[in-house]
Amino acid sequence: LPAILVPYPHAWKYQKVNADYLSDLGAAIQIQDEDLAEKLLPTIQSLLRDPNQMRSMKEAALKIAKPTAAQCIAEEIEQLASLREGLDG
């Protein structure tokens, strides 16, 4: 889905880094916290009026999607745990 991201200004830099990454790829629109009151509604309205932009954002997000990421992480953890068991055993 198209996303509007507002990185929390008091968090460490990774929210901003992630928002920059997604917006640079066209998968999201980024609004700074201090601009939220002014820009959120017009941004939403603009997206709703422009199905081509929403489709483009969706396609950009799908290009970088990792739908099996959770499973891959779980498998990696299982492998590491079995290696650890072999070292302890």
C-alpha positions as CSV (number, residue, x, y, z in Angstrom):
1,L,0.0,0.0,0.0
2,P,1.1,3.5,-0.6
3,A,2.6,4.9,2.7
4,I,2.9,8.4,4.2
5,L,5.8,8.2,6.7
6,V,6.4,10.6,9.5
7,P,9.7,9.7,11.2
8,Y,9.6,10.4,15.0
9,P,11.9,13.3,15.5
10,H,13.2,12.1,18.9
11,A,14.1,8.6,17.8
12,W,17.6,7.7,16.8
13,K,18.3,8.2,13.1
14,Y,16.9,4.9,11.8
15,Q,13.3,6.0,11.4
16,K,14.6,8.8,9.2
17,V,17.0,6.5,7.3
18,N,14.2,4.0,6.6
19,A,11.8,6.7,5.6
20,D,14.4,8.2,3.3
21,Y,15.1,4.8,1.7
22,L,11.4,4.1,1.0
23,S,10.6,7.6,-0.2
24,D,13.8,7.8,-2.4
25,L,12.6,4.6,-4.1
26,G,9.1,6.0,-4.7
27,A,7.4,3.6,-2.3
28,A,6.4,6.2,0.2
29,I,5.9,9.9,0.8
30,Q,7.7,11.4,3.8
31,I,6.5,14.3,5.9
32,Q,8.6,15.8,8.7
33,D,6.9,15.9,12.1
34,E,7.0,19.7,12.1
35,D,5.1,19.8,8.8
36,L,2.5,17.2,9.7
37,A,-0.4,19.6,10.6
38,E,0.1,21.5,7.4
39,K,0.9,18.8,4.9
40,L,-0.9,15.6,5.9
41,L,-4.4,16.3,4.7
42,P,-3.2,17.8,1.3
43,T,-0.9,14.8,0.8
44,I,-3.7,12.3,1.5
45,Q,-6.1,14.2,-0.8
46,S,-3.5,14.4,-3.5
47,L,-2.9,10.6,-3.3
48,L,-6.6,9.9,-3.4
49,R,-7.0,11.9,-6.5
50,D,-4.1,10.3,-8.3
51,P,-4.6,6.5,-8.7
52,N,-1.5,6.4,-11.0
53,Q,0.7,7.7,-8.2
54,M,-0.7,5.2,-5.8
55,R,-0.2,2.4,-8.3
56,S,3.4,3.5,-8.8
57,M,4.1,3.6,-5.1
58,K,2.6,0.1,-4.8
59,E,4.8,-1.2,-7.6
60,A,7.9,0.4,-6.0
61,A,7.1,-1.2,-2.7
62,L,6.5,-4.6,-4.3
63,K,10.0,-4.4,-6.0
64,I,11.7,-4.3,-2.6
65,A,9.3,-6.5,-0.7
66,K,10.6,-9.5,1.2
67,P,7.4,-11.4,1.8
68,T,9.3,-14.4,3.3
69,A,11.6,-12.3,5.5
70,A,10.1,-13.6,8.8
71,Q,10.5,-17.2,7.7
72,C,14.1,-16.6,6.6
73,I,15.0,-15.0,9.9
74,A,13.4,-17.9,11.8
75,E,15.3,-20.4,9.8
76,E,18.6,-18.5,10.4
77,I,17.9,-18.5,14.1
78,E,17.2,-22.3,14.0
79,Q,20.5,-22.9,12.2
80,L,22.4,-20.8,14.7
81,A,20.7,-22.5,17.6
82,S,21.6,-25.9,16.2
83,L,25.2,-24.8,15.7
84,R,25.3,-23.6,19.3
85,E,23.9,-26.9,20.5
86,G,26.7,-28.7,18.6
87,L,29.3,-26.5,20.3
88,D,27.8,-27.1,23.8
89,G,27.3,-30.8,23.3
